[in-house]
Amino acid sequence: MSSATAGQSSMPFKSAIPQGELSDLVKGYMDVEIWRSTGWLTRLDLDEPRVDVRCLSERTRLCKRILDIIVSSIMLIVLSPLLLILVIVVKLSSPGPAIFKQTRVGLNLRNQTKTDRRKEQLDLSEVGIATDRRTHADRRDETGYGMPFTLYKFRTMTVDAEKNGAQFAVQGDPRVTRLGRFMRKTRLDELPQLWNVLKGEMTLVGPRPERPEFIEGLSKEIPNYLNRLGLKPGLTGVAQIVNGYDNNVEGFRRKVSLDLMYLQNCCFWNDLKILFRTIRVILTGSGAL
């Protein structure tokens, strides 16, 4: 990342962070607080910055996939009684389907160019907060910024939650049902995504997949936002543990810095650390809305 691009970030690289331990891609987003909060991550000594999943060793990619298959398969089998109970409870608690389906953007291996018109489209204030004014199908929604896929969750909101268009969840969101609030706090609503992991659309550890409705604005507001799509989206990750749920620009900036940090330090050992820390987040309910 050039110095001009780095200067666009509101979180400049701080000299207190040891030089050479992060790639130039990450430096423009990092601050001391985030650096210290991720001190438990093993830092890799890379010869050159990673750009996407293709920069990972074949062994790392294989280990991640084997871990995905083993863990998701075991959890789906072991938790099947709980999943069935949740399906019934969600159906009885409020009108609507128990499983909520939503299009998300996955892995992006396309090379970004300086003339990418997608970065010139919308301001964040016009994306997801106000009603989507497009009445016809948009090819960007079909192709996405990466590989689009259908994400599965237990429904935690009322069926008319987005009658006014796509929007971020907020603290005390009235659209969330009483049961949904509990499920969000305990992350039980995310369990159906184990099927996405088993299918290979997601991985256990990686950046959270974003909705295509929001990516246009975010990629314009936050330089190099699309670089976080260089890894397969994850069920959990560094950003989820440290940053929690994001619903503002600064929160998304921190998410980008944490996702890019994970990209530079992605390894099997760090994935295990993240999975164990995720258990603590689930038990405490921290970072949920």
Residue pairs with C-beta under 8 A, 6 or more apart in sequence:
1 24
1 25
1 27
1 28
1 223
1 224
5 28
5 223
5 224
6 12
6 13
6 24
6 27
6 28
6 223
7 28
8 28
8 223
9 28
9 29
9 222
9 223
9 253
10 250
10 253
11 28
11 29
11 30
11 31
11 253
11 254
11 257
12 28
13 27
13 28
13 30
14 30
14 31
14 32
14 35
16 32
16 35
17 27
17 30
17 32
17 35
21 43
22 30
22 261
22 264
23 46
23 48
23 49
23 50
23 260
23 264
24 49
25 49
25 51
25 224
25 227
25 260
25 264
26 49
26 257
26 260
26 261
26 264
28 223
28 224
29 224
29 253
29 254
29 256
29 257
29 260
30 257
30 261
31 257
34 242
34 254
34 257
34 258
34 261
37 242
38 238
38 242
38 258
38 261
40 273
40 277
41 238
41 261
41 262
41 265
41 270
41 273
42 265
42 267
42 269
42 270
42 273
43 265
44 264
44 265
44 267
46 264
49 264
50 56
50 230
50 263
50 264
50 266
51 227
51 230
52 108
52 109
52 227
52 230
52 231
52 263
53 61
53 107
53 109
53 230
53 231
53 232
54 109
56 266
60 266
60 267
60 268
63 268
64 203
64 204
64 205
64 268
64 271
65 200
65 203
67 204
67 268
67 271
68 197
68 198
68 200
68 203
68 204
69 198
71 197
71 204
71 275
72 194
72 195
72 197
72 198
72 204
73 198
75 191
75 194
76 83
76 194
76 195
76 198
79 191
79 194
82 191
83 191
83 192
86 98
86 154
86 183
86 188
86 191
87 98
87 99
87 154
88 98
89 179
90 98
90 154
90 155
90 179
91 97
91 98
93 177
93 178
93 179
94 155
94 158
94 159
94 177
94 179
95 159
96 155
96 158
96 159
97 155
97 159
98 154
98 155
99 152
99 153
99 154
99 155
99 192
100 152
100 153
100 154
100 155
100 156
100 157
101 150
101 151
101 152
102 150
102 151
102 153
102 211
103 141
103 144
103 148
103 149
103 150
103 151
103 211
103 212
104 148
104 149
104 150
104 151
104 209
104 210
104 211
104 212
104 233
105 144
105 145
105 146
105 147
105 148
105 209
105 210
105 211
105 212
105 215
105 229
105 233
106 144
106 146
106 147
106 148
106 149
106 201
106 202
106 209
106 229
106 232
106 233
107 146
107 147
107 229
107 230
107 231
107 232
107 233
108 144
108 145
108 146
108 147
108 226
108 229
108 230
109 146
109 230
110 146
112 226
112 227
118 140
118 145
118 216
118 219
119 219
119 220
120 220
121 216
121 217
121 220
122 216
122 217
122 220
123 217
123 220
123 221
124 217
124 218
124 220
124 221
124 249
125 217
126 217
127 166
127 213
127 214
127 216
127 217
127 218
128 165
128 166
128 167
128 168
128 211
128 213
128 214
128 217
129 167
129 168
130 165
131 164
131 165
132 165
132 166
132 213
140 212
140 216
141 148
141 212
141 213
142 148
144 212
144 215
145 212
145 215
145 219
145 226
145 229
146 229
147 201
148 212
149 196
149 201
149 202
149 209
151 193
151 196
151 202
151 209
152 192
152 193
152 195
152 196
153 189
153 190
153 192
153 193
154 183
154 188
154 189
154 191
154 192
155 180
155 189
156 176
156 177
156 179
156 180
156 181
156 183
156 184
156 189
157 173
157 175
157 176
157 177
157 180
158 175
158 177
161 175
166 211
166 213
166 214
168 214
168 246
168 247
169 175
169 176
169 245
169 247
169 289
170 247
170 289
171 289
173 289
176 184
176 289
180 189
182 188
183 189
184 288
184 289
185 285
185 288
186 282
186 285
187 281
187 282
187 288
190 235
193 202
193 235
194 235
196 202
196 235
197 203
197 204
197 235
201 232
201 233
202 209
202 232
202 233
202 234
202 235
203 231
203 232
203 233
203 234
203 235
204 234
204 235
204 236
204 271
204 275
205 234
205 235
205 236
205 237
205 262
205 270
205 271
205 274
205 275
206 231
206 232
206 233
206 234
206 235
206 237
206 262
207 228
207 229
207 231
207 233
207 234
207 237
207 239
207 255
207 259
207 262
208 233
208 234
208 237
208 239
208 240
208 255
209 233
210 218
215 225
215 226
218 225
218 252
219 225
219 226
221 249
221 252
222 249
222 252
222 253
222 256
224 256
224 260
225 252
225 256
227 256
227 260
227 263
228 255
228 256
228 259
228 260
228 263
230 263
231 259
231 262
231 263
231 266
236 274
236 275
236 278
236 281
237 258
237 259
237 262
237 274
238 258
238 259
238 261
238 262
238 274
239 246
239 254
239 255
239 258
239 259
239 262
240 278
240 281
240 287
241 274
241 277
241 278
241 281
241 287
242 254
242 258
243 251
243 254
243 255
243 258
243 287
244 286
244 287
244 288
245 251
245 287
245 288
245 289
246 252
246 254
246 255
247 289
262 270
281 287
